[in-house]
Amino acid sequence: MAQPDHGRRDRKDLRVRVERVPFDRIADAHRRIEAGATTGKLVLDLRTT
């Protein structure tokens, strides 16, 4: 039985821009999102170093 192709012949790579934002800059990140001044994804960094 043949396996389905799932469009792999026309497959394109998807690239997403990800920016890590330190917790103490969360207000700035929120303003940028609300203003539409960012593309991609912002990730909140909760690590304490």
PyMOL commands that set and color helices and strands:
alter all, ss='L'
color gray80, all
select helices_A, chain A and resi 8-10+23-35
alter helices_A, ss='H'
color red, helices_A
select strands_A, chain A and resi 18-22+41-45
alter strands_A, ss='S'
color yellow, strands_A
deselect
rebuild
show_as cartoon
